[in-house]
């Protein structure tokens, strides 16, 4: 029995209130896809045609619906036809951020605590070194 080479992620849209309720589960991106995304990430006008195909291929499940409340198929053509460009860019960014992002910090194991009741010895200046 082998080990799966790609992890599964649930994308987080908590920073985008207008996407409240959106659920997307994906596989991780391939290294090639990540490189492609990161190359275009900082451009002002982003052309994402290649990235759409890689993203859609990674989707395991989503609850995107069209204007009539019908589920949007997980195909590049359906995404182009039904998903607003702004939402698409937010979704793609969430996918990349989730896949390459830093995991949430671990829980703190202990509180800050109090200052030690033990008094430290006074500090004295070091004596000048003597030539040998």
N, C-alpha and C positions, 0 to 999 in steps of 0.2 A: 504494500500500500504506500503510495507516494504522499508527499506534502504539497498542498496547493501553493503555487508560486505567487499568487496575488491575494492580498487581503480584501476584506469587505468593509466599506465605510458607510455610515449614515451622515449625510451632509447636514450642516448646521446653518440655519438661516435666522438665528435669533437677533442678529444685528439689522435685519431687514423686516420691519413690522408688516410691510405690504406682502411679504411672502409667508406670513404666519399660516401654519397648517400644511405647507409644502413638505412632502416627504420624498426623498430620493436616496436610494441605496445603490452604491456602485462598487465595482471592483477598483483596485488601485490602478493608477495609470502606468503604462509602460515607461521605461526610461526615455525612449524616443519621443513619446507624447509629452512628457514633462519638459524635455528640452525645447520642444516646439512651442509650448505654452509660455515658458519663461522667456523665450526670445521675443515674443510679441507682447508680453505683459505690460511693458512700460510705454508702448506706443500709444499716442493719443487716438488715432484712428486705427482700430484693430480689425483685420480681416480674419475671421475665425472659421472659415469653411473646413479646413483640414482638422481643426480641433473639434468641431461638431461631430464629425464622423468617429473620431477616437472616443469622445465622451459618450455618445450614444451606444457605441459598442461595449462600453464598460457598465452601462446601467443595468442593474438587476431588477429594480422596481421603482416606480414613481406614481404619484397620484395627480399628474398634470391633466387638466381637462380643457377642451376647447370652449368657445363661447356658448355652445349649446349644452354644456355639462357632460359631453361625451369624452371618455378617456382618449388621450392623445397617444397614438402608437409610438413605440420606441424605434423610430426610424428617422434618418436624416431628413427625408422629405417632409415628414409630419412636423418635425421641429421647425424647419424653415417655414412651413405653411401656417403654423399656429402659435409659436412662442415669440413673444415680444423681444426685440433685440436687447433692450435693457435687462430684462429678466434673464435672457440667455447669457449675457456677459456676467451677471451676478452669479448664476448657477455655475458657469465654467470656473469663475474665480473661487467659489466655495469649494469646488471639487479639487482644484489644484492646491488651495490652502489646506484643505483637510489631508490630502495625500502627502504633501511635503511639509506640512506645518509641524511645529514643536508640540508635543503632547502636553496636556494640562499638567500643572505642577502637582507633585505628590502632596498628600495631606501632611500637615505639620505633625510631628510626632510628640512634641512637648511644647508647653507654653513658654513664654520668655522667662518666667521664673523671677526670683528676687535676687538681689545682690547678696553675695556670700557674706555670712556673719564673721568669717575669719578675717582678722586684720592682717594686711600684708606688711612685711617689714619695710622700714623706710628705705628710700633709694638714696644712695650716696654716689657722688661723682667718682668716676674711675680714676685711679691714680695714674700719673703719667708713666709711660713705660720707660724702663731703664735700659740704657744701651748695654748690650752684652759684649 
